[in-house]
Amino acid sequence: MVGPVQSIERAAAILRLLAAGPRRLGLGEVASSLGLAKGTAHGILRTLQHVDFVEQDPATGKYQLGAALLHLGTSYLDVNELRSRSINWADALAARSGEAVRLGTPLEGEVLIVHHVFRPDDTLQTLDVGALLPLHASSLGKVLLAFGAAPLDPVLQSGPEAYTRHTLVLPEDLNRALDEIREIGWGAEVQEMSMGDAGVAAPIRGHGGLVVGAIGVSGPVERLCDDKGRPRPALITLLREAARAISRDLGATRW
């Protein structure tokens, strides 16, 4: 019987490493984490990059999972399954936070809202299920961009629309924001899509740690943020707990 192919095993190990981490990794980090020579790791990364399984940040030279692999990773997950696994956690998050909760997945360069829990009060609200949000101006979208669930290049090439004076439209500003999201594990938008409104979101991961969607809380700036416009820490804690719980239900072992 033919034994395992070492180069494929090493490529798989690199992909698992990139999927498990919250941020991009440099060549040295990949090589040292897996006990590989830099030349070997670089050759495998270049091959994976050639088939779009890995992408390299031109500014930093660091690597992350590519769009082609992420498409393979999410294609097995039916939107209805994602929604069904999330409903109870989304309901609980809305009850505990007192705000509206939405679940989003990438769809043709936008964010598709697949589940929406109303804010638990008597105010008039409109169901957003089926609505499409811009990737660059919504907290759900920025999280999907930051963790590679949606490709960034088409957004930049099309020229991001400025919905308000706070919308991030310059490539350097958007890239800086996405780097921060990868570092802290959650994203926010404060009056970037609509004046007076804010949102925070966290990634939902499936098998292998691949990001398959995002869960977010949205509402008026004065309720979601402090007097300096920063999302309230207690809200972030509730959000990330819900995202981790959904990820566990979807088979993720790390997040």
Secondary structure, DSSP 8 states (H G I E B T S, - for coil): -----HHHHHHHHHHHHHHHSSS-B-HHHHHHHHT--HHHHHHHHHHHHHTTSEEE-TTT--EEE-HHHHHHHHHTS-HHHHHHHHHHHHHHHHHHHSSEEEEEEEETTEEEEEEEE--SSSS-----TT-EEETTTSHHHHHHHHTTSS-SHHHHHH----SSTT---SHHHHHHHHHHHHHHS-EEEESSSSTTEEEEEEEEE-GGG-EEEEEEEEEEHHHHB-TTS-B-HHHHHHHHHHHHHHHHHTT-S--
